[in-house]
Amino acid sequence: MEQRPEDGFIRAVTLDDGREVEGDLFVDCSGFRSLLLGEALGVRFEDWGRWLPCDAAFAVQSRNRPGDAPAPFTRVTARSAGWQWGIPLRHRAGNGLVFSSAHLSDDQVLAELMPHLLGDPLTEPRRIPFRPGRRAQAWSRNCVAIGLSAGFLEPLESTSIALIETGVARLKQLFPDRRFAPAVIDEYNDQSAREMERVRDFIILHYKLNRRTDSAFWRDCREMTVPDTLQRKIDLWTARGEFVRYRWEMFHPASWLAIYDGFGVHPDDYDPAVDAMTPADLERGLRDMRDNIARLVASTPDHAQYLAALDRGQAA
Ligand SMILES: Cc1cc2nc3c(=O)[nH]c(=O)nc-3n(C[C@H](O)[C@H](O)[C@H](O)COP(=O)(O)OP(=O)(O)OC[C@H]3O[C@@H](n4cnc5c(N)ncnc54)[C@H](O)[C@@H]3O)c2cc1C
């Protein structure tokens, strides 16, 4: 890679076969390595390990059991120092365990993972180390990092591909001309940083609210100090059931509610505006909501029917 001496912009990259590719704008899609933004331009990595202690995963594929109906969801199960995923696909299943290497040895992880696969193993378990966090700027000079080269969050809420999509959409929206106006770069960086911090906070919430007492990992997670942005949300929720929505939020109130309620964290009080509603109105509103959901569910094919229709090219 060659930089322009006058401003450090990337002038060209050299491929393995010796070809040189010049460009005005470079998109770094080199994964964890962050070849252009991190290695060449030296943009600092902000480490979020103090809030997200998991730093590795073991992944292993398994064979589907003949005759089993395909589950329409990914199952996530807490383990002693992390969590296990099971992702059913039509031809096989993906399994893995995300864990904190400070709390569990590789042998201990495999002993927790392997008895709980969705079927017989098809591959050897593969260890994937990672570091949670992000590059301090996703865009520096004439280089924009998209995907893992911009940062990584563990796949507890499967957000990486969504973050790639929003990164591409944002770049399209703020596509530069050759002047590379600093205001455009700042805006891109600000939006990217805020969006990723919001996702980070939502993932931290899963750890912070846990009530397990059977391992040091879960106790440490419960006792950690969370980022101010998240603490503020938790405080407003417990004060009166308020959902704070900042700019660039990927997760909606329904997702936050699922986590608060799932862990039994309920508000101490409620919005006084609720007192303006009669109990009968409230009951009617909830009944309508229940009825609408039931109607929709009744008219929806189940997962196996949907997949079969997909095979026939008839799925809506
Ligand atoms: C265990 C696990 C589970 C995941 N689950 C989900 C999920 O459920 N949902 C979700 O949204 N995301 C998930 N992800 C994340 C998702 O897979 C990644 O975010 C996505 O694949 C990253 O794409 P990328 O293009 O940024 O990086 P990569 O896919 O890593 O691509 C980087 C590419 O750059 C190439 N490269 C690097 N250096 C060079 C070089 N010097 N020259 C040429 N090429 C180079 C590499 O060969 C590679 O092909 C998961 C990730 C892991 C590890």
The ligand as a Gaussian input file, in Angstrom:
#p B3LYP/6-31G(d) Opt

LIG

0 1
 C      -18.749000     -17.571000      15.311000
 C      -19.377000     -16.419000      14.581000
 C      -20.769000     -16.327000      14.471000
 C      -21.353000     -15.253000      13.796000
 N      -22.714000     -15.156000      13.700000
 C      -23.261000     -14.102000      13.077000
 C      -24.674000     -13.946000      12.995000
 O      -25.426000     -14.774000      13.461000
 N      -25.183000     -12.852000      12.397000
 C      -24.377000     -11.878000      11.894000
 O      -24.870000     -10.866000      11.403000
 N      -23.035000     -12.025000      11.937000
 C      -22.475000     -13.092000      12.512000
 N      -21.126000     -13.212000      12.584000
 C      -20.310000     -12.191000      12.010000
 C      -20.228000     -12.255000      10.496000
 O      -19.915000     -13.548000      10.086000
 C      -19.135000     -11.337000      10.136000
 O      -19.407000     -10.075000      10.678000
 C      -18.986000     -11.112000       8.649000
 O      -18.769000     -12.302000       7.979000
 C      -17.783000     -10.236000       8.501000
 O      -17.577000      -9.914000       7.193000
 P      -16.310000      -9.077000       6.815000
 O      -16.393000      -8.922000       5.326000
 O      -16.194000      -7.850000       7.642000
 O      -15.046000      -9.948000       7.246000
 P      -14.584000     -11.404000       6.739000
 O      -15.741000     -12.260000       6.410000
 O      -13.598000     -11.875000       7.743000
 O      -13.846000     -11.071000       5.372000
 C      -12.562000     -10.488000       5.325000
 C      -11.909000     -10.923000       4.039000
 O      -10.720000     -10.182000       3.857000
 C       -9.756000     -11.060000       3.325000
 N       -8.411000     -10.537000       3.574000
 C       -7.824000     -10.252000       4.748000
 N       -6.564000      -9.849000       4.561000
 C       -6.357000      -9.853000       3.218000
 C       -5.248000      -9.517000       2.390000
 N       -4.087000      -9.127000       2.897000
 N       -5.384000      -9.622000       1.064000
 C       -6.562000     -10.032000       0.539000
 N       -7.636000     -10.373000       1.261000
 C       -7.528000     -10.277000       2.585000
 C      -10.003000     -12.356000       4.076000
 O       -9.451000     -13.446000       3.399000
 C      -11.530000     -12.405000       4.083000
 O      -12.037000     -13.019000       2.943000
 C      -20.534000     -14.275000      13.237000
 C      -19.145000     -14.363000      13.350000
 C      -18.569000     -15.424000      14.018000
 C      -17.061000     -15.505000      14.115000

